Amino acid sequence: MMTTIFIMVIDYYSEQNMEELDLSENLTDPSDIAARNEMLSRAQMLQRHTALNASQEDPDEDAQGNRYCLDCADKISADRRQAVPTAVRCTPCASRKEAERMAQKRQGIHHA
């Protein structure tokens, strides 16, 4: 659920929507300034995240456009492909890989 929300936020703040963040507005209220700065910071972070996590692996696709998980070879669901168009792993394998990456990060290991 949280991943879906995060993906929706990434989509919203994608490069084509960055113009929605009006940085030229002359704000005087400290709360408005802080909110604008936070929104910009999040948008930039999400763009970096999207760029860094863009699939660097070629998807396993058949002639009909079906995509298969690189780890378990199961077909990647249409829902997952809609949520993450660059997905090369099914949801369970992607979750497992992310958990492994987070565990390595906590241990100070920075592998892909």
Secondary structure, DSSP 8 states (H G I E B T S, - for coil): -HHHHHHHHHHHTSGGGGGGS--SS---SHHHHHHHHHHHHHHHHHHHHHHHHS--S--EE-TT--EE-TTT--B--HHHHHH-TT--S-HHHHHHHHHHHHHHHHHT----
